C-alpha cells in the first residue's frame, strides 16, 4: 500500500500545495481521499488523468471536495469519454451540494460521472482496501478514514477537533495522517481543528507508528506546528506533509 500526498494545504491552496487530496494505491487500484481545490492539476503529475478508481470525501467544505466538479468535466467531456462512473463515498447531501457548486440541476447532476454512496460510520470494502469511516468533531458532517491492506493501515483524520473517535479510528495504525491546522496557544477554538500538539497527543494515545502532520494553513508557520508536535514526546517519526511526498507501507510480515 502506497500513500502519495497531492495536496496538504489547509482551508485554501497555498503557494506550495493545493488543498487536501491524497492517493492511496495497492494492486493497481487508486483511491483518492478528498479532492480539494487545486488538486486536480497536481494529481496529473502522479497518476493518469483517468486512473482514479474510487473517491472518498471526508466532508463538503470546498478545500476537501471542490475539484470533483472539475473532474466531472474530465470524465464526461474528454475526447476519449465519457468514462465509466467512479464510486464516490461522501456525506449524503454531496450530490446536490456539488451539483449546485458546478451549476448543474439536481438531475442528472454529476451522477453521469460519479456513483455517489452515502457515508456512515462503519467498514466497507473498496477495491482491495478495507475502509473504516468514523464521524469526526467538525461543524459539518465530517469523517475520518482508516484504510487497511496487506496487514498494514493508514488513518486520515480529515478535519476534526479533539474527539475519542479519532483515537479509536487510529488505534495501532502504521501511519497517522493527521490534521494540524493551528499553532498551539491558549484558548484555541474548540471542535473544529487540531494543533500540532493535539495531533501528536492523539498519535501517542492511539499508539500510531508514525505521524504526518497535514492540513497546514498557509498563514501559519508550519515549522512552529512541527515544533509543537515533537515536544509531546511521540516515539515514532514525525514529519510535515508536503505535496509529492510518498510513503510505502508495504505489507505486514507473514
C-alpha positions as CSV (number, residue, x, y, z in Angstrom):
1,X,0.0,0.0,0.0
2,X,1.4,3.4,-1.0
3,X,0.2,6.9,0.1
4,X,1.0,9.9,-2.1
5,X,0.3,13.4,-0.9
6,X,-1.2,15.5,-3.7
7,X,-2.4,18.5,-1.6
8,X,-1.9,19.2,2.1
9,X,-2.8,22.9,2.4
10,X,-5.5,23.7,4.9
11,X,-8.6,25.8,4.2
12,X,-7.3,27.1,0.8
13,X,-4.5,26.3,-1.6
14,X,-1.1,27.7,-0.6
15,X,1.9,28.8,-2.7
16,X,3.5,25.3,-2.4
17,X,0.5,23.0,-2.4
18,X,-3.2,22.6,-3.4
19,X,-5.8,21.8,-0.8
20,X,-6.4,18.4,0.7
21,X,-6.0,15.4,-1.6
22,X,-4.3,12.1,-1.1
23,X,-3.8,9.0,-3.3
24,X,-3.8,5.5,-1.7
25,X,-3.0,2.7,-4.1
26,X,-2.5,-1.1,-4.0
27,X,-2.8,-3.9,-6.6
28,X,-3.2,-1.3,-9.3
29,X,-6.2,0.3,-7.7
30,X,-6.1,4.0,-6.9
31,X,-8.3,5.7,-4.4
32,X,-8.5,9.4,-3.6
33,X,-9.0,10.7,-0.1
34,X,-10.5,14.1,-0.6
35,X,-10.3,16.2,-3.8
36,X,-9.8,19.8,-2.6
37,X,-9.5,22.9,-4.8
38,X,-6.4,23.0,-6.9
39,X,-5.6,19.3,-6.5
40,X,-6.7,18.0,-9.9
41,X,-3.8,19.8,-11.7
42,X,-1.1,18.3,-9.3
43,X,-2.8,14.9,-9.4
44,X,-1.8,14.6,-13.0
45,X,1.9,14.6,-12.0
46,X,1.4,11.3,-10.2
47,X,-1.3,9.3,-12.0
48,X,-3.1,9.3,-15.3
49,X,-6.0,11.7,-15.7
50,X,-8.5,8.8,-16.0
51,X,-6.8,6.4,-13.5
52,X,-9.0,7.2,-10.4
53,X,-10.9,4.1,-9.3
54,X,-12.7,5.4,-6.2
55,X,-13.0,8.6,-4.2
56,X,-13.7,9.2,-0.5
57,X,-14.7,12.7,0.5
58,X,-14.3,13.4,4.2
59,X,-16.7,16.3,4.2
60,X,-18.1,19.0,1.9
61,X,-16.0,22.1,2.7
62,X,-14.5,23.3,-0.5
63,X,-10.9,22.6,0.4
64,X,-11.8,18.9,0.5
65,X,-14.2,18.4,-2.3
66,X,-14.5,21.1,-5.0
67,X,-12.2,19.6,-7.6
68,X,-14.7,16.8,-8.0
69,X,-16.6,19.4,-10.1
70,X,-13.6,19.8,-12.5
71,X,-13.1,16.1,-12.6
72,X,-16.7,15.7,-13.8
73,X,-15.6,17.7,-16.9
74,X,-12.7,15.3,-17.4
75,X,-14.7,12.1,-17.3
76,X,-17.7,13.5,-19.2
77,X,-16.3,15.6,-22.0
78,X,-12.9,14.2,-22.8
79,X,-12.5,13.2,-26.5
80,X,-12.0,9.6,-25.3
81,X,-15.0,9.8,-23.0
82,X,-17.4,9.6,-21.5
83,X,-15.8,7.2,-19.0
84,X,-17.4,4.8,-16.6
85,X,-18.8,6.3,-13.4
86,X,-16.4,6.4,-10.4
87,X,-17.8,5.5,-7.0
88,X,-17.7,8.5,-4.6
89,X,-18.2,7.8,-0.9
90,X,-19.3,11.1,0.7
91,X,-21.8,12.7,3.1
92,X,-25.4,12.1,1.9
93,X,-26.0,15.6,0.6
94,X,-22.9,15.5,-1.7
95,X,-24.8,15.1,-5.0
96,X,-27.0,18.1,-4.5
97,X,-24.3,20.3,-3.0
98,X,-21.7,19.6,-5.6
99,X,-24.2,19.9,-8.5
100,X,-25.0,23.4,-7.2
101,X,-21.3,24.2,-6.9
102,X,-20.9,23.2,-10.6
103,X,-24.1,25.0,-11.7
104,X,-25.9,21.8,-12.7
105,X,-29.5,21.0,-11.9
106,X,-30.1,18.3,-9.3
107,X,-31.0,15.9,-12.2
108,X,-28.8,14.5,-13.6
109,X,-26.3,16.5,-11.6
110,X,-22.9,14.9,-11.5
111,X,-24.3,11.4,-11.5
112,X,-23.3,10.9,-15.1
113,X,-19.7,10.7,-14.0
114,X,-20.0,9.5,-10.4
115,X,-21.9,7.0,-8.4
116,X,-22.5,8.7,-5.0
117,X,-22.6,6.4,-2.0
118,X,-23.7,8.0,1.3
119,X,-21.1,7.6,4.1
120,X,-22.0,6.3,7.5
121,X,-19.8,5.0,10.4
122,X,-18.6,1.5,9.7
123,X,-16.4,-0.6,7.4
124,X,-16.7,-1.3,3.7
125,X,-14.5,-2.9,1.1
126,X,-13.4,-0.5,-1.7
127,X,-11.3,-2.3,-4.3
128,X,-8.5,-4.1,-2.4
129,X,-8.9,-1.8,0.6
130,X,-10.9,-2.2,3.9
131,X,-12.0,1.3,4.7
132,X,-13.4,2.2,8.1
133,X,-15.2,5.6,8.4
134,X,-15.9,7.4,11.7
135,X,-17.6,10.7,12.5
136,X,-15.2,13.4,13.5
137,X,-15.6,16.6,15.5
138,X,-16.2,19.4,13.0
139,X,-19.0,21.9,12.4
140,X,-20.4,19.9,9.5
141,X,-20.9,16.2,8.9
142,X,-17.2,15.0,8.6
143,X,-15.5,11.7,8.6
144,X,-12.1,10.2,9.2
145,X,-10.9,7.2,7.3
146,X,-8.8,4.2,8.2
147,X,-7.5,2.3,5.1
148,X,-6.2,-1.2,5.6
149,X,-4.5,-3.6,3.1
150,X,-2.0,-6.4,3.4
151,X,-1.9,-6.2,7.2
152,X,-0.9,-2.5,7.2
153,X,-3.1,0.5,7.8
154,X,-3.1,4.3,7.4
155,X,-5.5,6.6,9.1
156,X,-6.6,10.0,7.9
157,X,-8.2,12.4,10.3
158,X,-10.0,14.6,7.8
159,X,-10.9,17.8,9.6
160,X,-11.6,17.5,13.3
161,X,-11.3,18.9,16.8
162,X,-10.4,16.6,19.7
163,X,-12.6,13.5,19.9
164,X,-12.2,10.0,21.3
165,X,-13.5,8.7,17.9
166,X,-10.2,9.8,16.3
167,X,-8.2,7.8,18.8
168,X,-10.3,4.7,18.2
169,X,-10.0,5.0,14.5
170,X,-6.2,5.4,14.6
171,X,-5.6,2.7,17.2
172,X,-2.2,1.0,16.3
173,X,-2.3,2.4,12.8
174,X,1.0,2.3,10.9
175,X,0.8,5.8,9.5
176,X,-1.4,8.6,11.0
177,X,-2.1,11.4,8.6
178,X,-3.5,13.9,11.0
179,X,-4.6,17.5,10.5
180,X,-2.6,20.1,12.4
181,X,-4.2,23.4,11.4
182,X,-3.4,25.5,14.5
183,X,-0.3,26.8,16.2
184,X,-0.6,25.9,19.8
185,X,-1.7,28.7,22.0
186,X,-4.2,29.4,24.8
187,X,-7.9,29.4,24.0
188,X,-7.8,27.6,20.7
189,X,-11.3,27.4,19.1
190,X,-12.8,24.1,20.1
191,X,-14.5,21.5,18.0
192,X,-13.1,22.4,14.6
193,X,-9.3,21.7,14.1
194,X,-6.2,20.4,16.0
195,X,-2.9,22.0,16.8
196,X,0.4,20.2,16.2
197,X,0.5,19.4,19.9
198,X,-3.0,17.9,19.9
199,X,-2.2,15.8,16.8
200,X,0.8,14.4,18.5
201,X,-1.1,13.7,21.6
202,X,-3.7,11.8,19.6
203,X,-0.9,9.8,18.0
204,X,0.5,8.9,21.4
205,X,-2.9,7.8,22.7
206,X,-3.6,5.8,19.5
207,X,-0.2,4.1,19.5
208,X,0.4,5.1,15.9
209,X,3.6,4.0,14.2
210,X,4.4,7.4,12.5
211,X,2.7,10.8,12.3
212,X,2.4,13.0,9.2
213,X,1.0,16.5,10.0
214,X,-1.2,17.8,7.3
215,X,-3.9,20.5,6.6
216,X,-1.2,23.1,7.1
217,X,-2.8,26.5,6.8
218,X,-0.6,29.0,4.8
219,X,-0.9,31.9,7.2
220,X,0.7,29.8,10.0
221,X,4.4,28.9,10.2
222,X,4.4,25.1,9.7
223,X,7.8,24.8,11.4
224,X,6.1,26.1,14.6
225,X,3.4,23.4,14.2
226,X,6.1,20.8,13.8
227,X,7.9,22.0,16.9
228,X,4.7,22.0,18.9
229,X,4.2,18.3,17.9
230,X,7.7,17.0,18.6
231,X,7.6,18.5,22.1
232,X,4.9,16.0,23.1
233,X,7.4,13.1,23.0
234,X,5.7,10.8,20.5
235,X,8.0,7.8,19.9
236,X,7.6,7.5,16.2
237,X,8.8,9.6,13.3
238,X,7.0,13.0,12.9
239,X,7.0,14.8,9.5
240,X,5.3,17.7,7.9
241,X,3.2,16.7,4.9
242,X,4.4,18.1,1.5
243,X,2.9,17.8,-1.9
244,X,4.6,14.9,-3.8
245,X,5.8,13.0,-0.7
246,X,5.1,9.3,-0.9
247,X,5.0,6.7,1.8
248,X,5.3,3.0,1.0
249,X,3.6,1.0,3.8
250,X,4.5,-2.4,2.2
251,X,2.8,-5.5,3.7
252,X,3.0,-6.9,7.1
253,X,5.4,-9.8,7.6
254,X,3.8,-13.2,7.4
